[in-house]
């Protein structure tokens, strides 16, 4: 019985170590939508100047957000 314990323990460790090799393939079959991004989500939490379904309004909002909200050069200047 005492001689079997290290063998069983080694077998368990080997099984647990080999389970890391069994990764499932990532096929990228997540949520898919055929709607264009500027179609909107139907949420009430949208930017006040943006109109759902209007591509020009969508592009203007992205440009504004990039220029004033995500541009560190415009955000870091002292006021």
N, C-alpha and C positions, 0 to 999 in steps of 0.2 A: 504494500500500500504506500509506503514512504517513497519507494522508487518510482511509482507512477505519478505522484504529485508534480515533480518538476517537468515530466513529459507532457502532462495535461496542461500545465501552466504555459509551457513553451508553445504548445499547439494553439492555445487560446490567443496568445500574443501574436502568433503568426497569422491567425485568421483575422484578428483585428487590424493588423498591419496591411494585409492584402485587401481589406475592404476599401481602402483609399484608392485603389487602382480601378475600382468599378464605377467610374463617373459616367453619368448618363450623357448622351450627346445633346448639345445645345443647338437646336434647329432654328430658333428664333421664331417660333410659331405662337407668339404672344397675341395680344389684342391688336387687331387690325381694323382699320377704318378706311373707307373709300372717300370720305368727305375731305374737302380741302381744308387747310388749317384756318383760313379766314372765315369759315362758315359759322364758327362759334360753337359753344357747348350748351347754350340755353340757360346758363347760370345767370343769376342776378348780380354776381360780383364781377362786373366788367368795368373797364375804364370808361369814364363818362363821355369822352369824345369818340369812342369807337363804335361803329355800326356793324352788327353781325352780317356777314355776307358781302360786304363791300371791300374788295381787294385793295383799292387805293387807300381807304381809311386804315386798313390793316397794316399796309406798308408804312404809312405815315406814323402810326403808333409805334411800330418797331423802330423806326428811325429816331423818333423822339426819345424812346426809352434807352436806346443805345447811346445817344448823344448826351443826355442829361442824367440818366440814372446809373449807367454802367461805365461811364468814361471817367477815369480817375483824375485826368487833367482838369476837368471842369468841376469835379467835386472837391478837390483838395485846395482850391484857392480860398484865401482868407476873405471874409466878408466884412 
